[in-house]
């Protein structure tokens, strides 16, 4: 299972109303570190399937959501639990660092 593509039309259902924690990768196609982070996020989605949802949100397409969560640099990983921001980490993170974010 790869990461879900999150946008404003599915954000409420997939993130805010999720019965599991959601790890959301805020990224952009022109961002070099984001291109390195993407495959790691996909790997996390596979390894942690069932434990949490993993999604990617393109900040160029969904600037209002990035602004709402004060995403100032990318990549940024935000862990949502029960519709609330539980953790927020900026920059590239390894699979082990991502796993350490998960409760």
Buried (B, 14 or more C-beta within 10 A) or exposed (E): EBBBEBBEEEBEEBBEEBEEBBBBBBBBEEBEBBEEBBEBBBBBBEEBEEEBBBBBBBBEEBEEBBEEBEBEEBBBBBBBBEEEEBBBBBEBBEBEBBEEBBE
